[in-house]
Amino acid sequence: MGNVNDELTDVLLDLNRYCFEKHIEFEIEMTDDTVKSSIKKIKKDGEVVIHLTLGEYEDNVFLNKVTKFLTKLKTTP
């Protein structure tokens, strides 16, 4: 397995590309490492928004969560 930072960057770039192609708003909120990282799909003003809060960047668990989120997003109609 490679560097977690590099892998997370690659997954986030792929997520950003997917959101751009599907015209889905993608928000990233950068925080300090005391805040738990999270990703969720929300409705804002009737539109789907992918909201990502990034706290701890060197986090294998969050990398796996984002990877699964993106896979589910791509395979769910």
Summary of the structure (lengths in Angstrom):
residues: 77
radius of gyration: 12.4
end to end distance: 30.6
largest distance: 39.8
contacts: 181
relative contact order: 0.23
helix: 45%
strand: 27%
